[in-house]
Amino acid sequence: MKKKALAKKKSTVKKVIKKKPAKAVKPAAKKKPVLKKKLPIRASKKPVKKAVKAPRREEGVLIGDITHYFPKVRAAVVKVKAPLSVGDTIKIKGKHTDFTQSVSSLQIDCSSITLAKKGDEIGLLVESRVREKDEIYRL
């Protein structure tokens, strides 16, 4: 009996020792680059004209643009593009703003002035809220 038992053990051992062959790993296939579609060539080679916005100057002479607004003191910082003096009537126009007022106070570095020239950055007392990029026109 021992011989038969040994023979069975040997056969089972042989079965365990036998290994299945490993699967061959295929290298990752390289993806083909996606080619862009070629657009058809226009028949005429004329350049395309782009629409140009005309400056909004229907109100009068453009004086400058507002660069900042201080709501507590109701003052605006203005980059002046044309001379402006105390007593002038101005119109402030923007996307949400449109009102007319008289210039009562102009300041540069906390000192009052009567005339602002081109290139100055001045403080202007305003009657209503204004926003950056609003434009100021002299009437």
C-alpha positions in Angstrom: 0.0 0.0 0.0 2.8 2.3 0.7 4.0 2.0 -2.9 0.6 3.0 -4.3 0.4 5.9 -1.9 3.8 7.1 -2.9 2.9 6.7 -6.6 -0.2 8.9 -6.1 1.9 11.5 -4.2 4.5 11.6 -7.0 1.9 12.1 -9.7 0.3 14.9 -7.7 3.6 16.5 -7.2 4.3 16.3 -10.9 1.0 18.0 -11.6 1.8 20.8 -9.2 5.3 21.3 -10.6 4.0 21.7 -14.1 3.4 25.3 -14.8 1.4 26.9 -17.4 3.4 28.9 -19.9 3.2 32.6 -19.2 1.2 34.7 -21.6 3.4 36.8 -23.9 2.9 40.5 -23.2 2.4 42.6 -26.3 4.0 46.0 -26.4 1.5 48.8 -26.4 0.5 49.8 -29.8 1.5 53.4 -30.8 -1.4 55.6 -31.6 -1.4 57.3 -35.0 -1.3 61.1 -34.8 -4.6 62.8 -35.7 -4.2 64.8 -38.8 -6.0 68.2 -38.9 -8.4 68.7 -41.7 -7.2 71.0 -44.4 -9.5 73.9 -44.9 -10.5 74.7 -48.5 -8.6 77.5 -50.1 -10.7 80.6 -50.9 -11.0 81.5 -54.6 -10.1 85.1 -54.0 -7.1 86.2 -52.1 -8.5 89.6 -51.0 -7.8 90.5 -47.4 -10.8 90.4 -45.0 -11.7 93.8 -43.6 -12.4 94.0 -39.9 -14.9 96.4 -38.5 -13.3 99.3 -36.7 -15.1 101.0 -33.9 -15.3 104.8 -34.2 -14.6 106.7 -31.0 -17.7 107.8 -29.2 -17.5 111.6 -29.4 -21.1 112.5 -30.2 -21.4 114.4 -26.9 -18.8 117.1 -27.4 -15.0 117.3 -26.8 -13.5 114.2 -25.1 -11.8 115.5 -21.9 -10.7 112.2 -20.3 -11.4 108.8 -18.8 -12.2 107.9 -15.2 -9.6 105.6 -13.7 -11.0 105.3 -10.1 -13.9 106.3 -7.9 -14.0 107.1 -4.2 -17.7 106.6 -3.1 -17.4 108.1 0.4 -16.1 111.5 -0.8 -17.8 111.2 -4.2 -14.6 111.9 -6.1 -13.3 110.4 -9.3 -9.7 110.1 -10.5 -9.6 111.3 -14.1 -6.8 110.9 -16.7 -7.0 114.2 -18.6 -6.7 114.2 -22.4 -7.7 117.8 -23.1 -7.6 121.0 -20.9 -10.3 121.3 -18.2 -11.0 124.2 -15.9 -13.3 125.0 -12.9 -16.7 126.2 -14.1 -16.8 124.1 -17.3 -20.0 122.0 -17.9 -19.2 118.4 -18.4 -21.1 115.2 -19.3 -20.0 111.9 -17.9 -21.1 109.0 -20.0 -20.6 105.3 -19.6 -22.3 101.9 -19.9 -24.4 102.6 -16.8 -23.7 106.3 -16.3 -25.1 109.4 -18.1 -25.4 112.8 -16.4 -24.3 116.4 -16.7 -22.7 118.6 -14.1 -20.6 121.7 -13.6 -17.0 121.3 -12.5 -16.8 122.7 -8.9 -13.5 121.3 -7.7 -10.3 120.0 -9.2 -7.3 118.7 -7.3 -3.9 117.3 -7.9 -2.2 115.6 -4.9 -4.6 117.2 -2.4 -4.0 120.7 -3.6 -6.8 122.7 -5.4 -6.2 123.8 -9.0 -8.2 125.9 -11.5 -6.9 124.4 -14.7 -5.9 120.8 -15.6 -3.8 120.2 -18.7 -3.3 117.2 -20.9 -1.6 114.3 -19.2 -2.6 115.3 -15.7 -4.3 112.8 -13.3 -6.7 114.8 -11.3 -9.4 114.4 -8.6 -12.8 115.6 -9.7 -15.8 116.1 -7.3 -18.8 114.3 -8.9 -22.5 114.5 -8.1 -23.4 110.9 -8.8 -21.7 107.5 -8.9 -19.3 106.9 -11.7 -17.4 103.8 -12.8 -14.0 103.1 -14.3 -13.7 103.6 -18.0 -16.5 106.2 -18.1 -15.7 109.0 -20.4 -16.0 112.8 -19.7 -17.0 115.3 -22.4 -17.0 119.1 -22.3 -20.3 120.6 -23.5 
